[in-house]
Structures are given as structure tokens and as C-alpha cells.
């Protein structure tokens, strides 16, 4: 597993509360929609990132991470594994503090690059499952 319990705890409690959710749209059937709702309920500001740039859960969307005009703490990635590496690289480029690859999103090379750049990273886990465990 990529990202130990301490890294999970750190990202959820210390890194910061602005989470860019890459792949989040207004489609309520997608996992990103429900996870973003959980993040909001636990006090996180979510920033939808999707080519449609839709407003989701009351937050304005952006077409890419580079378009977000304010600092982002965590980049939560809901894209296919083959697209996830470039998103992680973008997260490094915009100065994010952490990257979170969702369940089933796996790219070991991106994990190593992101960690080498100094960011905290978790891969193949879900914050909506982990955050309630913090109690």
C-alpha cells in the first residue's frame, strides 16, 4: 500500500483544507461526487476540476489545476490510472502539498516522483473511508 497510516492522518488533519478534486462533475452517480460531499461535511473546501468546469456542491469548477487562482493544499485524483501521473505532476507544478490517488488509481512511478518532489502522497485509498476513522 502506498501511503502509511501516518501519511493518511497528516494529509487529512495537517496539510490544509483546500482540496482540488480532479474528475469531479455534477454527475451524482460518480464516486467523486459522494467523496466531495463527505470532504465538505468534514470541513474541507472542495474545488471541482473537470473539463466541463461545473459548479458542484456550491463550489465553482475549473478546467484544470493550473486555472485555480488560489493555493490548493491537496489534489484528490479521480481519473484513470493512465492519466493520473500527469495530474500528479501538475499538482507539484502548482505547489500543492499533497496528492491523493483514489481507490483503483495506481501509478507507482507518479508516486515516486511526487514523493521525491517533497509532497505527501497516498495511492489506492479513499479519504471518505479514512476521515471518519480519525474520530
N, C-alpha and C positions, 0 to 999 in steps of 0.2 A: 504494500500500500504506500502511496506517495503522499506524505504529509502525516506526521505523527500527531498524537492527541494534543501535545503542547502547541504545535503549529496551528491546529484547528482552533484551540482555545484563544490563542493570540490573535488570529485573524478576526474571530467573532467578537472579541472583547477589547482589544487594544489598538488595532491598526487604524480604525476610523469607521465612521458611519455612512460614508457615501459609496454606494455600490453601483457600478455600471453593470447592467445585466445584458450581456450580448446575446441577441437572439430573442429578446422579449418583444412580443407584439400583443395586440389586443385579443388574440385568439385564446379564449378561455380554456380550450381543450389541451393546450400545450403545457408541459411541466413548468416552463419558465414563468407562466402567469401565476400559478399557485405558489411557487417558491418566492417570487417577488412579493406576493401578498404576505407570506409568513415573515419575510425580512422586514417589511414595513411594520407589522404588528410587534416586532421586537426592536423597534426604534431606528431602523436603518432607512436612509434616504435612498430610494432606488432611482436609477437613471436608465430608461429603456434605450437600448442600442440595437437598431434594426434598420435595414434599407428603407422601410416604409416610414421610419421616424414618427411613429404614432405616439400619442399621449396614452399612457397606461397607468392605472391606479392613481390618476391625478398628476402624474409627473410627465413633463414634456420629453419626447423622444428625440434621439439624434441618429443620423445615418451611419456614423462611425465614432469610434473613441476620440479621434482627432478633432471632431466637431464640438465636443463638450467644452464649454467656455469656462469651466471651473475645475478645481482639483478633484480627482477621483482617488479614493483610498483602495478599493478592492474592485477587481474586474472578475465578474462571475460569468463563466463561459458556457453557453447552451448551443453550441454548434457541433457539427460532425467533427470527429477526431482529426480528419484530414485538413480541416480548416482552422483547427484550434491553435496550432503553432504560430501562424501569423498574428492571431489575436493576442497571444501572449507577448509576442514581440512588440506589438502596438502598445500593450499595457506598460511595458518597460519604457517605450519611447515617450509616453505621456506622463511618466513619473508616478505611476500607481505604486502603492506599497505592497500589494499582494495580488495574486491571481488564484482563482478557484475554478478548476475544471469539474463540471458536474458529473454525476454518475454516468458511466459509459463513455466519457470524453477522456481519451488516453493518448498521450503523446510524450513518451519518456524523454525524447530529445528536447522538446519545448520545456519540460520540467527542469532539466539540467541547465538549459540556457537561462531560464528565468531565475533560478536559484543562484546561478553564477553572477547574475546582474544585481544580486542583493535583495531580491523580493522574496517574501514568504510565499509558499505555494502549496496547494492541496490539489490532488487529482483523483478523480473517480469517487467523489463523495458529494453529499448534498447538505448545504447549510440548513435547509429546512428540517432535516433529520437531526443534525448536530446541535443546533442552537437550543432547542428545548432541553437537551441533555445537560446543559451547563447549570441549570437550576438556579 
